[in-house]
């Protein structure tokens, strides 16, 4: 079971919420705190999670979850609704980078993810979740600014009531009705702004990019696991076989090193494949434009 599933089971499921994505982060600029929680030396891991409530109407929430070194359970520290999220800053719109900022109504956090791929997955899922959430808010029947809500406000108190044309404000679309409509229908709610984010993260055709980023995250985690396994035998010294001889075929460190090198090469090939895919997309678009121009030229 991965970390996201564990966080969902321990933190969000008991609160009738469902996690959409989680990213491990560290602060780019550490805040000075006057005290540290008891039961540890101040070492902890931080996760920024995006979740949705199971009850209707669904609420989209951003939660900060921490896991302190001395305790296994995860702890929910802070939580904001999507209405409080003013801006998501991707820092660099031209390349994959692990840094990003979250600006809320009452907070501003500067984060760096454990890898650029995990940050890209987080922003990509958050962008589409926010778009779906705001579109659903606008489609709510009888909501602010919806045609059904305006029609209900313009009708009389009873369905069979009729108003004479000369009565003030009684006409549909008259001065009184327009004044009431302006007073009851408020301004359009402010939506979350995504700035300095790559277009492939906020575009519609991004399923392939999401798969590529998930593969990168998988290879990075495998690489970290190999490195951790490599460091643990070195701390205890080389292990010998029961007969007192070293295992054949070289030490475990060399095996792990070769596996780590193979994973790194696969990651580089995956990056080259991504670049080639983008290049082919551009060439295909240029070919389509040229064919369209030729078709228009010879059709005349």
N, C-alpha and C positions, 0 to 999 in steps of 0.2 A: 504494500500500500504506500503511495507516494505522500509527500508532505501536504499537498492540497487536500487530499481525501481525509487525512488525519485532522487537519484544521476544520474542515467541514463537519466532521463527526463530533469533535470536542467543543467547538465554539458556536457554529451556526445552526446545526440541526436542533439542538435544544431550544433555540430561540425561534424555531419555525422559519428559518432562512435557508437559502441554498447558495453556495459559493459558485461564482462564475470563473474567476481567475485569481491567482495569488502570485505575488512576486517577492522574492527575498531582496531586501534593500539595506543600505547603510547610508547614514547622513554624509553629505559632502562637507558640511560644516557642522561639527558637533556642538550641541548646546551645552552650556555649563549648568549643571544641576547641583543644588546644594546638598543633596543626599542621594544615596543609592538604595534600592530595595534590599531588604534583609534576605539572607539565605544565599548569597552569592558574592562574587567579587566584581560585580558590575558587567560581567560578560553576558550578552544576550543576543538573540537573533530577532530581527524585525521583519514582518511581512505586511505588505499592503494588499488588502483583499477587496474584491468587488463582489457583492452578493445581492440577491433579490429575495424579497419576502414571498412566502407561498400564499399568503392571504391576498384577496382582491379588494381594492385595487393594489397592484404590486408596487412596492417601493424599491428603488435602486439605492444601495448603501455602499459607502467606502469605509472600511474598517482597518485600524492599525492593530495588529496582533503581535505579541512578543512571547518569546520562549527564553526564560532565564536559565543560566548554566546549571544551577543547582536543582532545577525542577523540570520534570518531563512535560507536564501539561502546558497547553498554550493559554495565554491570558489576553483577553480583549481590553485594549487600552483606550482607544478613542474611536468614535464613529461619527460620520457625517452623511447626510442625505445628498442626492445628486443636485438638489436645488441649491445647496450650500457650496457646491463645487463650481467656482467661477471660471477657472482656466486650467488646462493641461498643457504644459510647455515641454515639447520634445527636444529642446536645446539646439539640435542640428538637423535641418531638413534635408541635408545632402548625403548623409551617411549613417550607418548603424552605430549608435553609441549607447552606453549604459546609463547616461545621466538623464534625469527628467525632474520637473518641478510640478507640484500640485498647489494651487492657490484656492483657498477656501475663504468664506466670509470673515472668519476669525482666526485663520492660521495660514502659514506659508511654509512649506517644507521643500527642501532641496535634497533629492535622493540620488543614489547611484545603485543600479541593480547589480546582481551577481554576474550578469552577462548581458551583452547587447541584444541577444536573441530573446531572452526572457522579458526584457523591457519592451521590445517590439510586440511580443504576443500580448502583454498586458495592455498597451495603448490601443492595439488593434481591436481587442475584445471590448475594452471600455468605450471606444468610439462608437462601435455599432450598437452596444447596449444603450448608450445615451441617446443615439438617434431613434432607436425603437421605443425608448421610454417617452421621449418628448412627442413623437408621432402618436403614441397611444393616448397621451394627455390631451392632444388636440382633437382626437376622434371621440372623446367621451361624450355621450348624448347628454344634452342639457348643460355642458360645461361652459366655461367662460369663452366667449367668442364663437361658440358653435351655432349653426343655424337653428337647431332644435331649441336651444336655450333662448334665443331671441324670439322665436315664434311663441314659446310659452309665456314669455314676459309681455308680449304685445296683446295676447288674448285677454278677455275679461275674466272676472272672478269665477263666473259660472259658464258652462259650455253653451247654454242657450241664451245668454244675455245679449241684447243688441243695444248699440249705442247710436244715438241720433247723430247725423252729420254735423249739426251745429254745436254739439257739446265740445268744450275745450279739452284737448288732449285725448278725446275719445277715438278719433280717426286713426286707422292704421297708417303709420308713417307720418302722422301730423306732428306739430311742434311738441305737444306734450309727450307723445310716444317716443319721439326722437330724443327728447331730454331725458326720459327715464332710461332709454336704452344706453345713452352715453354714461349715465351715472351708475348703472348696474354692470355693464360690461367693462371690465378693467383692462389695463394694457396687457399685451402678450407677455407671458412669463419669460424671464431671461434664461437662455440655454447655455450649457457649458461650451466654452470656447477652446478649441484645439489649435495651438500655434506651434510653429517650427517642427511640425510632424511631417514625416515623409508621406508623399502622395500614395504610395503603395500600402500604407497603413490605414489611410482614411478613404480609400477608393472602394468601389463596389466589387471589382474583380480581384479579390485579395485572398481567395481560398488557397491558391497555390503557394503564396507567400507564407500563409499561416502554417502549412504543412512543412515548408522548408525550415521555418524558425523552430518548429517543434522537433524536427530532426536534429538541428543544431543543439538545442537544449539537451536532447537525449545523449548526444555524443559528448557534450561537455560534462554531464553528470557521470557518464561512464569513465571519462578521463580522470575526474576528481576521485572517483572510487578507486581507480587503479593507483593513483598517486598515494592515497591514504593507505592502501594495502602495502605499497612499496615502503612507506615510512615506518610502518609498524614492525616488520621484521628487523629493520636496521636498528631500531631502538633496543631490541632485546638481543641483538647480535645474530650471527648466522646460525641457523638451526641445523643440526646434524641428524642423520638417520639413526635409528636404534642401534645399528652396528657401529656407529661412530664415524661413518663416512658421509660426505656430502652427497646430495641427490644427483644422479647423472643428468647430463644435458645442460649444465650451467646452473648458476644460482637463481633464486626466485626474483631477485632484483633485475637481472638481465631479461627475464621473461616479461616482467611488468614493463620494463623500459621499451621492449619491442612492441608490446601491445599498445602502449601509450603513443608510440611513434606512428603505428598503423592507424590509430584513431585520429591523430592529428592530420595525417595525410588524407584520410577520408573527409574530414571537415574541410580541408582546403579544396578537394575535388568538388564537394558540395557547393562551396562558394563560387568556384569557377563555373559550375553548371548553372547556378543562379544568374551569374553575369551573362553567360551565353544565352540563357532564356530571354533576358531583357533585351539583348542585342537582336535576337531573332524577332522579337515582337516589334521592335523599331523598324527592322528591315521589311517585315510583312506589312506594316502600316505604310511605309514608303512605296512598296510595290502596289498596294491597293490604291493609293493616291494616283500613282502614275497610270495604272490601268484605267482608272476612272477618267482621267484627263484625256487619254487616248480614245476612250469610248465616246466622250463628248465631242472630240475633234472630228472623228470619222462619221459620227452620226449626222453631222451637219453637211 
